[in-house]
Amino acid sequence: MLWSRELIAKKWKWIDEDDDWRGLDLVAQIRHRETPMECTLEVLWNGRIKVRFKDEKGVYGVTPGQAIAVWSGERCLGGGFIEKSTDIRSA
């Protein structure tokens, strides 16, 4: 099994670019039926975002090309497409 604690997402689009998400409790969701996972975000370059999952185990089966969305409560803040996983380990 493959687990990942962080990933890089590309083609990131904010729903409201003026929103200040820093300091908010954030969750990220990759697949529609997956449970959203607590995370932190880091803005990189050229429409890329680093998503770090707070759970020690991480998220199972992170695959390039999948969509990812980030939420604060019931409000979707934005999303993009997974470019690569940066911390994959075998469990």
ROFITOR-667245 format. One record per residue (C-alpha): residue number from 0; x, y, z. Coordinates in steps of 0.02 Angstrom, whole numbers, m for minus. Example, Ala and Ser with C-alpha at 12.3 -4.5 7.8 and 13.67 -1.06 7.14 Angstrom:
BEGIN
<0, <615, m225, 390>>
<1, <684, m53, 357>>
! end
This chain:
BEGIN
<0, <0, 0, 0>>
<1, <59, 175, m38>>
<2, <31, 322, 77>>
<3, <77, 504, 53>>
<4, <94, 645, 180>>
<5, <113, 785, 55>>
<6, <87, 827, m128>>
<7, <110, 964, m256>>
<8, <m46, 1022, m348>>
<9, <m37, 1120, m511>>
<10, <m161, 1230, m606>>
<11, <m225, 1289, m436>>
<12, <m378, 1401, m440>>
<13, <m445, 1496, m290>>
<14, <m632, 1524, m287>>
<15, <m601, 1696, m210>>
<16, <m423, 1752, m239>>
<17, <m442, 1888, m105>>
<18, <m487, 1760, 29>>
<19, <m360, 1747, 171>>
<20, <m354, 1561, 212>>
<21, <m203, 1575, 326>>
<22, <m246, 1527, 505>>
<23, <m405, 1434, 454>>
<24, <m435, 1250, 491>>
<25, <m417, 1170, 320>>
<26, <m458, 999, 250>>
<27, <m414, 926, 81>>
<28, <m510, 796, m15>>
<29, <m444, 698, m163>>
<30, <m579, 573, m208>>
<31, <m766, 608, m197>>
<32, <m802, 472, m69>>
<33, <m643, 494, 34>>
<34, <m647, 575, 205>>
<35, <m573, 750, 199>>
<36, <m406, 758, 290>>
<37, <m337, 902, 394>>
<38, <m198, 991, 302>>
<39, <m90, 1145, 283>>
<40, <m52, 1237, 122>>
<41, <104, 1320, 55>>
<42, <97, 1430, m99>>
<43, <240, 1385, m215>>
<44, <260, 1457, m391>>
<45, <169, 1461, m557>>
<46, <m2, 1407, m492>>
<47, <67, 1269, m382>>
<48, <22, 1229, m201>>
<49, <102, 1108, m79>>
<50, <m27, 1016, 26>>
<51, <35, 934, 187>>
<52, <m80, 813, 276>>
<53, <m78, 821, 465>>
<54, <m119, 636, 490>>
<55, <42, 536, 522>>
<56, <m14, 400, 404>>
<57, <m59, 519, 264>>
<58, <m176, 482, 119>>
<59, <m183, 319, 23>>
<60, <m160, 310, m165>>
<61, <m115, 488, m212>>
<62, <m98, 486, m402>>
<63, <m43, 621, m525>>
<64, <m190, 691, m624>>
<65, <m318, 672, m486>>
<66, <m413, 828, m433>>
<67, <m394, 896, m257>>
<68, <m505, 1022, m168>>
<69, <m472, 1118, m7>>
<70, <m610, 1167, 112>>
<71, <m635, 1272, 267>>
<72, <m790, 1205, 352>>
<73, <m927, 1193, 222>>
<74, <m842, 1317, 105>>
<75, <m732, 1261, m39>>
<76, <m582, 1378, m54>>
<77, <m508, 1309, m215>>
<78, <m425, 1163, m299>>
<79, <m308, 1097, m430>>
<80, <m234, 939, m503>>
<81, <m104, 829, m419>>
<82, <64, 846, m505>>
<83, <164, 732, m390>>
<84, <172, 659, m218>>
<85, <326, 714, m123>>
<86, <323, 593, 23>>
<87, <269, 417, m26>>
<88, <310, 270, 84>>
<89, <259, 88, 88>>
<90, <154, 34, 235>>
! end
